[in-house]
Amino acid sequence: MCVVPMMATGATDAKHLARLGVPCYGFSPMRLPEKMDFMRMIHRHNERIPIDALAFGVQVLYDVVANFCSRAEEL
């Protein structure tokens, strides 16, 4: 398995929340098939990800939030 970080530009409401002092982080973990040309699918009629990629991302996000919450008292 190869892990490659990538930055994708896009719009978000984070700029409005930042003005209110709300910290925002963009983090969308996905495990995509090697040959999938994801960048050519963004915001197009065939935009999609495999169910396995979604399930992986949900588990990673859950683990990150659970870990953060369990350490909140230390912060």
PDB file of N, CA, C, O and CB in Angstrom:
ATOM      1  N   MET A   1       0.840  -1.173   0.000  1.00  0.00           N
ATOM      2  CA  MET A   1       0.000   0.000   0.000  1.00  0.00           C
ATOM      3  C   MET A   1       0.888   1.240   0.000  1.00  0.00           C
ATOM      4  O   MET A   1       1.906   1.290   0.690  1.00  0.00           O
ATOM      5  CB  MET A   1      -0.957  -0.004   1.214  1.00  0.00           C
ATOM      6  N   CYS A   2       0.495   2.215  -0.767  1.00  0.00           N
ATOM      7  CA  CYS A   2       1.236   3.464  -0.874  1.00  0.00           C
ATOM      8  C   CYS A   2       0.394   4.596  -0.268  1.00  0.00           C
ATOM      9  O   CYS A   2      -0.795   4.711  -0.566  1.00  0.00           O
ATOM     10  CB  CYS A   2       1.602   3.770  -2.364  1.00  0.00           C
ATOM     11  N   VAL A   3       0.996   5.413   0.563  1.00  0.00           N
ATOM     12  CA  VAL A   3       0.293   6.558   1.144  1.00  0.00           C
ATOM     13  C   VAL A   3       0.861   7.819   0.530  1.00  0.00           C
ATOM     14  O   VAL A   3       2.058   8.094   0.625  1.00  0.00           O
ATOM     15  CB  VAL A   3       0.424   6.586   2.701  1.00  0.00           C
ATOM     16  N   VAL A   4      -0.015   8.580  -0.100  1.00  0.00           N
ATOM     17  CA  VAL A   4       0.420   9.806  -0.758  1.00  0.00           C
ATOM     18  C   VAL A   4      -0.493  10.947  -0.311  1.00  0.00           C
ATOM     19  O   VAL A   4      -1.678  10.958  -0.644  1.00  0.00           O
ATOM     20  CB  VAL A   4       0.403   9.650  -2.316  1.00  0.00           C
ATOM     21  N   PRO A   5       0.048  11.901   0.440  1.00  0.00           N
ATOM     22  CA  PRO A   5      -0.783  13.048   0.798  1.00  0.00           C
ATOM     23  C   PRO A   5      -1.026  13.903  -0.439  1.00  0.00           C
ATOM     24  O   PRO A   5      -0.165  14.002  -1.313  1.00  0.00           O
ATOM     25  CB  PRO A   5      -0.119  13.887   1.922  1.00  0.00           C
ATOM     26  N   MET A   6      -2.190  14.512  -0.508  1.00  0.00           N
ATOM     27  CA  MET A   6      -2.498  15.332  -1.672  1.00  0.00           C
ATOM     28  C   MET A   6      -3.336  16.506  -1.201  1.00  0.00           C
ATOM     29  O   MET A   6      -4.118  16.386  -0.259  1.00  0.00           O
ATOM     30  CB  MET A   6      -3.242  14.510  -2.776  1.00  0.00           C
ATOM     31  N   MET A   7      -3.171  17.620  -1.850  1.00  0.00           N
ATOM     32  CA  MET A   7      -3.957  18.788  -1.525  1.00  0.00           C
ATOM     33  C   MET A   7      -4.908  19.065  -2.679  1.00  0.00           C
ATOM     34  O   MET A   7      -4.493  19.146  -3.835  1.00  0.00           O
ATOM     35  CB  MET A   7      -3.053  20.011  -1.236  1.00  0.00           C
ATOM     36  N   ALA A   8      -6.164  19.206  -2.357  1.00  0.00           N
ATOM     37  CA  ALA A   8      -7.163  19.528  -3.365  1.00  0.00           C
ATOM     38  C   ALA A   8      -7.817  20.850  -2.960  1.00  0.00           C
ATOM     39  O   ALA A   8      -8.307  20.987  -1.839  1.00  0.00           O
ATOM     40  CB  ALA A   8      -8.231  18.376  -3.510  1.00  0.00           C
ATOM     41  N   THR A   9      -7.822  21.789  -3.848  1.00  0.00           N
ATOM     42  CA  THR A   9      -8.443  23.074  -3.529  1.00  0.00           C
ATOM     43  C   THR A   9      -9.954  22.937  -3.599  1.00  0.00           C
ATOM     44  O   THR A   9     -10.476  22.051  -4.276  1.00  0.00           O
ATOM     45  CB  THR A   9      -7.950  24.183  -4.490  1.00  0.00           C
ATOM     46  N   GLY A  10     -10.626  23.785  -2.924  1.00  0.00           N
ATOM     47  CA  GLY A  10     -12.076  23.748  -2.942  1.00  0.00           C
ATOM     48  C   GLY A  10     -12.645  24.824  -2.040  1.00  0.00           C
ATOM     49  O   GLY A  10     -11.900  25.579  -1.414  1.00  0.00           O
ATOM     50  N   ALA A  11     -13.925  24.891  -1.975  1.00  0.00           N
ATOM     51  CA  ALA A  11     -14.595  25.885  -1.142  1.00  0.00           C
ATOM     52  C   ALA A  11     -15.008  25.248   0.183  1.00  0.00           C
ATOM     53  O   ALA A  11     -15.298  24.054   0.257  1.00  0.00           O
ATOM     54  CB  ALA A  11     -15.828  26.477  -1.872  1.00  0.00           C
ATOM     55  N   THR A  12     -15.027  26.056   1.197  1.00  0.00           N
ATOM     56  CA  THR A  12     -15.423  25.585   2.521  1.00  0.00           C
ATOM     57  C   THR A  12     -16.030  26.739   3.307  1.00  0.00           C
ATOM     58  O   THR A  12     -15.819  27.906   2.978  1.00  0.00           O
ATOM     59  CB  THR A  12     -14.213  24.980   3.281  1.00  0.00           C
ATOM     60  N   ASP A  13     -16.766  26.412   4.322  1.00  0.00           N
ATOM     61  CA  ASP A  13     -17.307  27.431   5.223  1.00  0.00           C
ATOM     62  C   ASP A  13     -16.307  27.793   6.315  1.00  0.00           C
ATOM     63  O   ASP A  13     -16.604  28.634   7.164  1.00  0.00           O
ATOM     64  CB  ASP A  13     -18.614  26.946   5.853  1.00  0.00           C
ATOM     65  N   ALA A  14     -15.145  27.184   6.310  1.00  0.00           N
ATOM     66  CA  ALA A  14     -14.165  27.400   7.367  1.00  0.00           C
ATOM     67  C   ALA A  14     -13.775  28.869   7.513  1.00  0.00           C
ATOM     68  O   ALA A  14     -13.532  29.328   8.629  1.00  0.00           O
ATOM     69  CB  ALA A  14     -12.933  26.571   7.099  1.00  0.00           C
ATOM     70  N   LYS A  15     -13.712  29.605   6.424  1.00  0.00           N
ATOM     71  CA  LYS A  15     -13.307  31.017   6.530  1.00  0.00           C
ATOM     72  C   LYS A  15     -14.308  31.820   7.354  1.00  0.00           C
ATOM     73  O   LYS A  15     -13.926  32.756   8.057  1.00  0.00           O
ATOM     74  CB  LYS A  15     -13.164  31.640   5.133  1.00  0.00           C
ATOM     75  N   HIS A  16     -15.572  31.462   7.270  1.00  0.00           N
ATOM     76  CA  HIS A  16     -16.579  32.152   8.072  1.00  0.00           C
ATOM     77  C   HIS A  16     -16.485  31.745   9.541  1.00  0.00           C
ATOM     78  O   HIS A  16     -16.646  32.580  10.431  1.00  0.00           O
ATOM     79  CB  HIS A  16     -17.983  31.857   7.531  1.00  0.00           C
ATOM     80  N   LEU A  17     -16.228  30.486   9.787  1.00  0.00           N
ATOM     81  CA  LEU A  17     -16.097  30.005  11.158  1.00  0.00           C
ATOM     82  C   LEU A  17     -14.824  30.527  11.815  1.00  0.00           C
ATOM     83  O   LEU A  17     -14.816  30.798  13.015  1.00  0.00           O
ATOM     84  CB  LEU A  17     -16.111  28.483  11.186  1.00  0.00           C
ATOM     85  N   ALA A  18     -13.756  30.670  11.047  1.00  0.00           N
ATOM     86  CA  ALA A  18     -12.488  31.171  11.579  1.00  0.00           C
ATOM     87  C   ALA A  18     -12.659  32.591  12.126  1.00  0.00           C
ATOM     88  O   ALA A  18     -12.054  32.945  13.138  1.00  0.00           O
ATOM     89  CB  ALA A  18     -11.394  31.144  10.487  1.00  0.00           C
ATOM     90  N   ARG A  19     -13.467  33.385  11.470  1.00  0.00           N
ATOM     91  CA  ARG A  19     -13.723  34.754  11.952  1.00  0.00           C
ATOM     92  C   ARG A  19     -14.371  34.749  13.335  1.00  0.00           C
ATOM     93  O   ARG A  19     -14.237  35.710  14.092  1.00  0.00           O
ATOM     94  CB  ARG A  19     -14.624  35.510  10.960  1.00  0.00           C
ATOM     95  N   LEU A  20     -15.066  33.675  13.659  1.00  0.00           N
ATOM     96  CA  LEU A  20     -15.712  33.539  14.962  1.00  0.00           C
ATOM     97  C   LEU A  20     -14.805  32.849  15.983  1.00  0.00           C
ATOM     98  O   LEU A  20     -15.201  32.631  17.128  1.00  0.00           O
ATOM     99  CB  LEU A  20     -17.013  32.763  14.819  1.00  0.00           C
ATOM    100  N   GLY A  21     -13.590  32.510  15.559  1.00  0.00           N
ATOM    101  CA  GLY A  21     -12.643  31.855  16.456  1.00  0.00           C
ATOM    102  C   GLY A  21     -12.763  30.346  16.504  1.00  0.00           C
ATOM    103  O   GLY A  21     -12.194  29.710  17.392  1.00  0.00           O
ATOM    104  N   VAL A  22     -13.496  29.759  15.562  1.00  0.00           N
ATOM    105  CA  VAL A  22     -13.668  28.302  15.527  1.00  0.00           C
ATOM    106  C   VAL A  22     -12.547  27.698  14.684  1.00  0.00           C
ATOM    107  O   VAL A  22     -12.465  27.979  13.488  1.00  0.00           O
ATOM    108  CB  VAL A  22     -15.075  27.908  14.952  1.00  0.00           C
ATOM    109  N   PRO A  23     -11.681  26.873  15.282  1.00  0.00           N
ATOM    110  CA  PRO A  23     -10.627  26.246  14.486  1.00  0.00           C
ATOM    111  C   PRO A  23     -11.213  25.195  13.540  1.00  0.00           C
ATOM    112  O   PRO A  23     -12.086  24.421  13.931  1.00  0.00           O
ATOM    113  CB  PRO A  23      -9.569  25.605  15.406  1.00  0.00           C
ATOM    114  N   CYS A  24     -10.738  25.174  12.316  1.00  0.00           N
ATOM    115  CA  CYS A  24     -11.220  24.222  11.313  1.00  0.00           C
ATOM    116  C   CYS A  24     -10.037  23.537  10.650  1.00  0.00           C
ATOM    117  O   CYS A  24      -9.021  24.167  10.354  1.00  0.00           O
ATOM    118  CB  CYS A  24     -12.101  24.930  10.253  1.00  0.00           C
ATOM    119  N   TYR A  25     -10.182  22.259  10.425  1.00  0.00           N
ATOM    120  CA  TYR A  25      -9.138  21.470   9.785  1.00  0.00           C
ATOM    121  C   TYR A  25      -9.751  20.651   8.665  1.00  0.00           C
ATOM    122  O   TYR A  25     -10.810  20.048   8.842  1.00  0.00           O
ATOM    123  CB  TYR A  25      -8.422  20.554  10.807  1.00  0.00           C
ATOM    124  N   GLY A  26      -9.104  20.626   7.530  1.00  0.00           N
ATOM    125  CA  GLY A  26      -9.564  19.791   6.425  1.00  0.00           C
ATOM    126  C   GLY A  26      -8.840  18.453   6.472  1.00  0.00           C
ATOM    127  O   GLY A  26      -7.611  18.403   6.417  1.00  0.00           O
ATOM    128  N   PHE A  27      -9.588  17.394   6.571  1.00  0.00           N
ATOM    129  CA  PHE A  27      -8.994  16.058   6.691  1.00  0.00           C
ATOM    130  C   PHE A  27      -9.998  15.063   6.151  1.00  0.00           C
ATOM    131  O   PHE A  27     -11.027  14.811   6.778  1.00  0.00           O
ATOM    132  CB  PHE A  27      -8.604  15.720   8.178  1.00  0.00           C
ATOM    133  N   SER A  28      -9.709  14.498   4.997  1.00  0.00           N
ATOM    134  CA  SER A  28     -10.621  13.531   4.373  1.00  0.00           C
ATOM    135  C   SER A  28      -9.851  12.278   3.975  1.00  0.00           C
ATOM    136  O   SER A  28      -9.469  12.127   2.815  1.00  0.00           O
ATOM    137  CB  SER A  28     -11.325  14.150   3.134  1.00  0.00           C
ATOM    138  N   PRO A  29      -9.619  11.380   4.930  1.00  0.00           N
ATOM    139  CA  PRO A  29      -8.851  10.176   4.608  1.00  0.00           C
ATOM    140  C   PRO A  29      -9.638   9.234   3.706  1.00  0.00           C
ATOM    141  O   PRO A  29     -10.815   8.960   3.938  1.00  0.00           O
ATOM    142  CB  PRO A  29      -8.445   9.450   5.885  1.00  0.00           C
ATOM    143  N   MET A  30      -8.970   8.753   2.687  1.00  0.00           N
ATOM    144  CA  MET A  30      -9.562   7.770   1.780  1.00  0.00           C
ATOM    145  C   MET A  30      -8.473   6.813   1.329  1.00  0.00           C
ATOM    146  O   MET A  30      -7.321   7.209   1.152  1.00  0.00           O
ATOM    147  CB  MET A  30     -10.241   8.460   0.554  1.00  0.00           C
ATOM    148  N   ARG A  31      -8.833   5.591   1.149  1.00  0.00           N
ATOM    149  CA  ARG A  31      -7.913   4.609   0.571  1.00  0.00           C
ATOM    150  C   ARG A  31      -8.486   4.251  -0.796  1.00  0.00           C
ATOM    151  O   ARG A  31      -9.395   3.429  -0.914  1.00  0.00           O
ATOM    152  CB  ARG A  31      -7.742   3.318   1.501  1.00  0.00           C
ATOM    153  N   LEU A  32      -7.927   4.895  -1.832  1.00  0.00           N
ATOM    154  CA  LEU A  32      -8.437   4.728  -3.195  1.00  0.00           C
ATOM    155  C   LEU A  32      -7.639   3.678  -3.960  1.00  0.00           C
ATOM    156  O   LEU A  32      -6.456   3.480  -3.685  1.00  0.00           O
ATOM    157  CB  LEU A  32      -8.399   6.062  -3.946  1.00  0.00           C
ATOM    158  N   PRO A  33      -8.271   3.007  -4.911  1.00  0.00           N
ATOM    159  CA  PRO A  33      -7.536   2.067  -5.765  1.00  0.00           C
ATOM    160  C   PRO A  33      -6.440   2.807  -6.543  1.00  0.00           C
ATOM    161  O   PRO A  33      -6.626   3.955  -6.946  1.00  0.00           O
ATOM    162  CB  PRO A  33      -8.506   1.346  -6.745  1.00  0.00           C
ATOM    163  N   GLU A  34      -5.310   2.148  -6.748  1.00  0.00           N
ATOM    164  CA  GLU A  34      -4.164   2.772  -7.423  1.00  0.00           C
ATOM    165  C   GLU A  34      -4.510   3.386  -8.770  1.00  0.00           C
ATOM    166  O   GLU A  34      -4.044   4.482  -9.083  1.00  0.00           O
ATOM    167  CB  GLU A  34      -3.079   1.759  -7.614  1.00  0.00           C
ATOM    168  N   LYS A  35      -5.292   2.723  -9.547  1.00  0.00           N
ATOM    169  CA  LYS A  35      -5.548   3.182 -10.920  1.00  0.00           C
ATOM    170  C   LYS A  35      -6.721   4.160 -11.022  1.00  0.00           C
ATOM    171  O   LYS A  35      -7.057   4.599 -12.122  1.00  0.00           O
ATOM    172  CB  LYS A  35      -5.814   1.992 -11.813  1.00  0.00           C
ATOM    173  N   MET A  36      -7.337   4.502  -9.917  1.00  0.00           N
ATOM    174  CA  MET A  36      -8.477   5.418  -9.948  1.00  0.00           C
ATOM    175  C   MET A  36      -7.988   6.852 -10.141  1.00  0.00           C
ATOM    176  O   MET A  36      -7.155   7.329  -9.370  1.00  0.00           O
ATOM    177  CB  MET A  36      -9.313   5.299  -8.648  1.00  0.00           C
ATOM    178  N   ASP A  37      -8.492   7.537 -11.153  1.00  0.00           N
ATOM    179  CA  ASP A  37      -8.098   8.916 -11.435  1.00  0.00           C
ATOM    180  C   ASP A  37      -9.043   9.865 -10.706  1.00  0.00           C
ATOM    181  O   ASP A  37      -9.887  10.524 -11.315  1.00  0.00           O
ATOM    182  CB  ASP A  37      -8.106   9.199 -12.967  1.00  0.00           C
ATOM    183  N   PHE A  38      -8.882   9.915  -9.414  1.00  0.00           N
ATOM    184  CA  PHE A  38      -9.781  10.666  -8.544  1.00  0.00           C
ATOM    185  C   PHE A  38      -9.824  12.159  -8.900  1.00  0.00           C
ATOM    186  O   PHE A  38     -10.897  12.762  -8.902  1.00  0.00           O
ATOM    187  CB  PHE A  38      -9.356  10.493  -7.095  1.00  0.00           C
ATOM    188  N   MET A  39      -8.684  12.747  -9.194  1.00  0.00           N
ATOM    189  CA  MET A  39      -8.629  14.184  -9.469  1.00  0.00           C
ATOM    190  C   MET A  39      -9.457  14.571 -10.695  1.00  0.00           C
ATOM    191  O   MET A  39      -9.941  15.700 -10.773  1.00  0.00           O
ATOM    192  CB  MET A  39      -7.186  14.619  -9.668  1.00  0.00           C
ATOM    193  N   ARG A  40      -9.626  13.670 -11.641  1.00  0.00           N
ATOM    194  CA  ARG A  40     -10.431  13.972 -12.837  1.00  0.00           C
ATOM    195  C   ARG A  40     -11.933  13.796 -12.574  1.00  0.00           C
ATOM    196  O   ARG A  40     -12.755  14.183 -13.404  1.00  0.00           O
ATOM    197  CB  ARG A  40     -10.001  13.067 -14.006  1.00  0.00           C
ATOM    198  N   MET A  41     -12.291  13.220 -11.431  1.00  0.00           N
ATOM    199  CA  MET A  41     -13.699  12.977 -11.118  1.00  0.00           C
ATOM    200  C   MET A  41     -14.309  14.051 -10.214  1.00  0.00           C
ATOM    201  O   MET A  41     -15.532  14.141 -10.103  1.00  0.00           O
ATOM    202  CB  MET A  41     -13.845  11.628 -10.464  1.00  0.00           C
ATOM    203  N   ILE A  42     -13.481  14.851  -9.575  1.00  0.00           N
ATOM    204  CA  ILE A  42     -13.982  15.819  -8.595  1.00  0.00           C
ATOM    205  C   ILE A  42     -14.955  16.791  -9.250  1.00  0.00           C
ATOM    206  O   ILE A  42     -14.650  17.416 -10.266  1.00  0.00           O
ATOM    207  CB  ILE A  42     -12.816  16.590  -7.950  1.00  0.00           C
ATOM    208  N   HIS A  43     -16.131  16.903  -8.646  1.00  0.00           N
ATOM    209  CA  HIS A  43     -17.198  17.810  -9.090  1.00  0.00           C
ATOM    210  C   HIS A  43     -17.621  17.596 -10.539  1.00  0.00           C
ATOM    211  O   HIS A  43     -17.938  18.551 -11.248  1.00  0.00           O
ATOM    212  CB  HIS A  43     -16.753  19.233  -8.915  1.00  0.00           C
ATOM    213  N   ARG A  44     -17.625  16.380 -10.961  1.00  0.00           N
ATOM    214  CA  ARG A  44     -18.095  16.035 -12.308  1.00  0.00           C
ATOM    215  C   ARG A  44     -19.281  15.083 -12.193  1.00  0.00           C
ATOM    216  O   ARG A  44     -19.641  14.658 -11.096  1.00  0.00           O
ATOM    217  CB  ARG A  44     -16.950  15.391 -13.157  1.00  0.00           C
ATOM    218  N   HIS A  45     -19.866  14.762 -13.301  1.00  0.00           N
ATOM    219  CA  HIS A  45     -21.050  13.893 -13.294  1.00  0.00           C
ATOM    220  C   HIS A  45     -20.744  12.497 -12.754  1.00  0.00           C
ATOM    221  O   HIS A  45     -21.649  11.798 -12.299  1.00  0.00           O
ATOM    222  CB  HIS A  45     -21.622  13.781 -14.701  1.00  0.00           C
ATOM    223  N   ASN A  46     -19.480  12.087 -12.801  1.00  0.00           N
ATOM    224  CA  ASN A  46     -19.125  10.745 -12.328  1.00  0.00           C
ATOM    225  C   ASN A  46     -18.321  10.786 -11.023  1.00  0.00           C
ATOM    226  O   ASN A  46     -17.560   9.862 -10.734  1.00  0.00           O
ATOM    227  CB  ASN A  46     -18.327  10.009 -13.403  1.00  0.00           C
ATOM    228  N   GLU A  47     -18.490  11.858 -10.234  1.00  0.00           N
ATOM    229  CA  GLU A  47     -17.771  11.954  -8.969  1.00  0.00           C
ATOM    230  C   GLU A  47     -18.251  10.846  -8.031  1.00  0.00           C
ATOM    231  O   GLU A  47     -19.445  10.721  -7.756  1.00  0.00           O
ATOM    232  CB  GLU A  47     -17.972  13.356  -8.320  1.00  0.00           C
ATOM    233  N   ARG A  48     -17.314  10.058  -7.555  1.00  0.00           N
ATOM    234  CA  ARG A  48     -17.655   8.956  -6.663  1.00  0.00           C
ATOM    235  C   ARG A  48     -16.384   8.406  -6.027  1.00  0.00           C
ATOM    236  O   ARG A  48     -15.278   8.651  -6.510  1.00  0.00           O
ATOM    237  CB  ARG A  48     -18.413   7.840  -7.426  1.00  0.00           C
ATOM    238  N   ILE A  49     -16.554   7.665  -4.945  1.00  0.00           N
ATOM    239  CA  ILE A  49     -15.460   6.910  -4.339  1.00  0.00           C
ATOM    240  C   ILE A  49     -16.019   5.533  -3.994  1.00  0.00           C
ATOM    241  O   ILE A  49     -17.224   5.386  -3.785  1.00  0.00           O
ATOM    242  CB  ILE A  49     -14.870   7.643  -3.058  1.00  0.00           C
ATOM    243  N   PRO A  50     -15.160   4.536  -3.934  1.00  0.00           N
ATOM    244  CA  PRO A  50     -15.636   3.199  -3.562  1.00  0.00           C
ATOM    245  C   PRO A  50     -16.126   3.170  -2.108  1.00  0.00           C
ATOM    246  O   PRO A  50     -15.646   3.934  -1.270  1.00  0.00           O
ATOM    247  CB  PRO A  50     -14.514   2.158  -3.762  1.00  0.00           C
ATOM    248  N   ILE A  51     -17.071   2.297  -1.821  1.00  0.00           N
ATOM    249  CA  ILE A  51     -17.604   2.132  -0.464  1.00  0.00           C
ATOM    250  C   ILE A  51     -16.474   1.821   0.522  1.00  0.00           C
ATOM    251  O   ILE A  51     -16.488   2.310   1.652  1.00  0.00           O
ATOM    252  CB  ILE A  51     -18.668   1.006  -0.431  1.00  0.00           C
ATOM    253  N   ASP A  52     -15.500   1.016   0.104  1.00  0.00           N
ATOM    254  CA  ASP A  52     -14.362   0.691   0.975  1.00  0.00           C
ATOM    255  C   ASP A  52     -13.580   1.937   1.362  1.00  0.00           C
ATOM    256  O   ASP A  52     -13.109   2.044   2.495  1.00  0.00           O
ATOM    257  CB  ASP A  52     -13.433  -0.309   0.286  1.00  0.00           C
ATOM    258  N   ALA A  53     -13.435   2.882   0.434  1.00  0.00           N
ATOM    259  CA  ALA A  53     -12.717   4.129   0.725  1.00  0.00           C
ATOM    260  C   ALA A  53     -13.484   4.950   1.755  1.00  0.00           C
ATOM    261  O   ALA A  53     -12.886   5.542   2.654  1.00  0.00           O
ATOM    262  CB  ALA A  53     -12.505   4.954  -0.567  1.00  0.00           C
ATOM    263  N   LEU A  54     -14.802   4.985   1.625  1.00  0.00           N
ATOM    264  CA  LEU A  54     -15.643   5.700   2.583  1.00  0.00           C
ATOM    265  C   LEU A  54     -15.566   5.047   3.961  1.00  0.00           C
ATOM    266  O   LEU A  54     -15.411   5.739   4.968  1.00  0.00           O
ATOM    267  CB  LEU A  54     -17.100   5.740   2.095  1.00  0.00           C
ATOM    268  N   ALA A  55     -15.672   3.729   4.010  1.00  0.00           N
ATOM    269  CA  ALA A  55     -15.608   3.010   5.286  1.00  0.00           C
ATOM    270  C   ALA A  55     -14.263   3.243   5.975  1.00  0.00           C
ATOM    271  O   ALA A  55     -14.212   3.445   7.188  1.00  0.00           O
ATOM    272  CB  ALA A  55     -15.837   1.501   5.065  1.00  0.00           C
ATOM    273  N   PHE A  56     -13.180   3.214   5.205  1.00  0.00           N
ATOM    274  CA  PHE A  56     -11.853   3.492   5.757  1.00  0.00           C
ATOM    275  C   PHE A  56     -11.819   4.898   6.357  1.00  0.00           C
ATOM    276  O   PHE A  56     -11.344   5.087   7.477  1.00  0.00           O
ATOM    277  CB  PHE A  56     -10.763   3.343   4.665  1.00  0.00           C
ATOM    278  N   GLY A  57     -12.320   5.877   5.615  1.00  0.00           N
ATOM    279  CA  GLY A  57     -12.303   7.262   6.071  1.00  0.00           C
ATOM    280  C   GLY A  57     -13.127   7.475   7.329  1.00  0.00           C
ATOM    281  O   GLY A  57     -12.706   8.201   8.230  1.00  0.00           O
ATOM    282  N   VAL A  58     -14.296   6.850   7.401  1.00  0.00           N
ATOM    283  CA  VAL A  58     -15.142   6.967   8.592  1.00  0.00           C
ATOM    284  C   VAL A  58     -14.417   6.400   9.805  1.00  0.00           C
ATOM    285  O   VAL A  58     -14.454   6.998  10.880  1.00  0.00           O
ATOM    286  CB  VAL A  58     -16.492   6.239   8.383  1.00  0.00           C
ATOM    287  N   GLN A  59     -13.759   5.258   9.649  1.00  0.00           N
ATOM    288  CA  GLN A  59     -13.033   4.653  10.773  1.00  0.00           C
ATOM    289  C   GLN A  59     -11.871   5.528  11.216  1.00  0.00           C
ATOM    290  O   GLN A  59     -11.652   5.704  12.414  1.00  0.00           O
ATOM    291  CB  GLN A  59     -12.519   3.263  10.393  1.00  0.00           C
ATOM    292  N   VAL A  60     -11.119   6.081  10.261  1.00  0.00           N
ATOM    293  CA  VAL A  60      -9.990   6.953  10.613  1.00  0.00           C
ATOM    294  C   VAL A  60     -10.495   8.199  11.341  1.00  0.00           C
ATOM    295  O   VAL A  60      -9.940   8.573  12.374  1.00  0.00           O
ATOM    296  CB  VAL A  60      -9.189   7.358   9.343  1.00  0.00           C
ATOM    297  N   LEU A  61     -11.531   8.840  10.824  1.00  0.00           N
ATOM    298  CA  LEU A  61     -12.070  10.032  11.477  1.00  0.00           C
ATOM    299  C   LEU A  61     -12.595   9.710  12.869  1.00  0.00           C
ATOM    300  O   LEU A  61     -12.396  10.493  13.799  1.00  0.00           O
ATOM    301  CB  LEU A  61     -13.182  10.644  10.630  1.00  0.00           C
ATOM    302  N   TYR A  62     -13.260   8.576  13.027  1.00  0.00           N
ATOM    303  CA  TYR A  62     -13.739   8.160  14.344  1.00  0.00           C
ATOM    304  C   TYR A  62     -12.561   8.000  15.309  1.00  0.00           C
ATOM    305  O   TYR A  62     -12.604   8.483  16.441  1.00  0.00           O
ATOM    306  CB  TYR A  62     -14.537   6.835  14.240  1.00  0.00           C
ATOM    307  N   ASP A  63     -11.513   7.320  14.848  1.00  0.00           N
ATOM    308  CA  ASP A  63     -10.340   7.098  15.699  1.00  0.00           C
ATOM    309  C   ASP A  63      -9.682   8.417  16.100  1.00  0.00           C
ATOM    310  O   ASP A  63      -9.263   8.575  17.247  1.00  0.00           O
ATOM    311  CB  ASP A  63      -9.325   6.209  14.978  1.00  0.00           C
ATOM    312  N   VAL A  64      -9.589   9.357  15.172  1.00  0.00           N
ATOM    313  CA  VAL A  64      -8.978  10.660  15.469  1.00  0.00           C
ATOM    314  C   VAL A  64      -9.800  11.405  16.516  1.00  0.00           C
ATOM    315  O   VAL A  64      -9.246  11.925  17.485  1.00  0.00           O
ATOM    316  CB  VAL A  64      -8.852  11.512  14.182  1.00  0.00           C
ATOM    317  N   VAL A  65     -11.116  11.460  16.328  1.00  0.00           N
ATOM    318  CA  VAL A  65     -11.976  12.180  17.273  1.00  0.00           C
ATOM    319  C   VAL A  65     -11.968  11.486  18.634  1.00  0.00           C
ATOM    320  O   VAL A  65     -11.880  12.156  19.662  1.00  0.00           O
ATOM    321  CB  VAL A  65     -13.421  12.278  16.728  1.00  0.00           C
ATOM    322  N   ALA A  66     -12.058  10.176  18.657  1.00  0.00           N
ATOM    323  CA  ALA A  66     -12.045   9.441  19.922  1.00  0.00           C
ATOM    324  C   ALA A  66     -10.729   9.665  20.667  1.00  0.00           C
ATOM    325  O   ALA A  66     -10.727   9.852  21.884  1.00  0.00           O
ATOM    326  CB  ALA A  66     -12.265   7.938  19.672  1.00  0.00           C
ATOM    327  N   ASN A  67      -9.615   9.646  19.942  1.00  0.00           N
ATOM    328  CA  ASN A  67      -8.314   9.877  20.559  1.00  0.00           C
ATOM    329  C   ASN A  67      -8.229  11.298  21.101  1.00  0.00           C
ATOM    330  O   ASN A  67      -7.750  11.517  22.213  1.00  0.00           O
ATOM    331  CB  ASN A  67      -7.183   9.621  19.550  1.00  0.00           C
ATOM    332  N   PHE A  68      -8.697  12.262  20.311  1.00  0.00           N
ATOM    333  CA  PHE A  68      -8.658  13.657  20.748  1.00  0.00           C
ATOM    334  C   PHE A  68      -9.515  13.843  22.005  1.00  0.00           C
ATOM    335  O   PHE A  68      -9.084  14.488  22.961  1.00  0.00           O
ATOM    336  CB  PHE A  68      -9.147  14.596  19.616  1.00  0.00           C
ATOM    337  N   CYS A  69     -10.713  13.284  22.004  1.00  0.00           N
ATOM    338  CA  CYS A  69     -11.618  13.438  23.137  1.00  0.00           C
ATOM    339  C   CYS A  69     -11.063  12.762  24.391  1.00  0.00           C
ATOM    340  O   CYS A  69     -11.248  13.268  25.498  1.00  0.00           O
ATOM    341  CB  CYS A  69     -12.990  12.862  22.796  1.00  0.00           C
ATOM    342  N   SER A  70     -10.398  11.645  24.229  1.00  0.00           N
ATOM    343  CA  SER A  70      -9.851  10.951  25.391  1.00  0.00           C
ATOM    344  C   SER A  70      -8.670  11.711  25.996  1.00  0.00           C
ATOM    345  O   SER A  70      -8.312  11.483  27.151  1.00  0.00           O
ATOM    346  CB  SER A  70      -9.420   9.540  25.005  1.00  0.00           C
ATOM    347  N   ARG A  71      -8.061  12.617  25.214  1.00  0.00           N
ATOM    348  CA  ARG A  71      -6.936  13.405  25.704  1.00  0.00           C
ATOM    349  C   ARG A  71      -7.350  14.832  26.068  1.00  0.00           C
ATOM    350  O   ARG A  71      -6.509  15.621  26.499  1.00  0.00           O
ATOM    351  CB  ARG A  71      -5.834  13.439  24.660  1.00  0.00           C
ATOM    352  N   ALA A  72      -8.606  15.169  25.906  1.00  0.00           N
ATOM    353  CA  ALA A  72      -9.067  16.532  26.131  1.00  0.00           C
ATOM    354  C   ALA A  72      -8.762  17.015  27.535  1.00  0.00           C
ATOM    355  O   ALA A  72      -8.446  18.189  27.729  1.00  0.00           O
ATOM    356  CB  ALA A  72     -10.547  16.629  25.871  1.00  0.00           C
ATOM    357  N   GLU A  73      -8.849  16.129  28.520  1.00  0.00           N
ATOM    358  CA  GLU A  73      -8.556  16.521  29.890  1.00  0.00           C
ATOM    359  C   GLU A  73      -7.093  16.884  30.076  1.00  0.00           C
ATOM    360  O   GLU A  73      -6.770  17.680  30.957  1.00  0.00           O
ATOM    361  CB  GLU A  73      -8.933  15.412  30.841  1.00  0.00           C
ATOM    362  N   GLU A  74      -6.196  16.319  29.266  1.00  0.00           N
ATOM    363  CA  GLU A  74      -4.768  16.604  29.361  1.00  0.00           C
ATOM    364  C   GLU A  74      -4.429  17.973  28.797  1.00  0.00           C
ATOM    365  O   GLU A  74      -3.429  18.578  29.183  1.00  0.00           O
ATOM    366  CB  GLU A  74      -3.971  15.537  28.639  1.00  0.00           C
ATOM    367  N   LEU A  75      -5.270  18.469  27.871  1.00  0.00           N
ATOM    368  CA  LEU A  75      -4.975  19.739  27.200  1.00  0.00           C
ATOM    369  C   LEU A  75      -5.272  20.910  28.025  1.00  0.00           C
ATOM    370  O   LEU A  75      -5.071  22.042  27.586  1.00  0.00           O
ATOM    371  CB  LEU A  75      -5.714  19.854  25.951  1.00  0.00           C
TER     372      LEU A  75
END
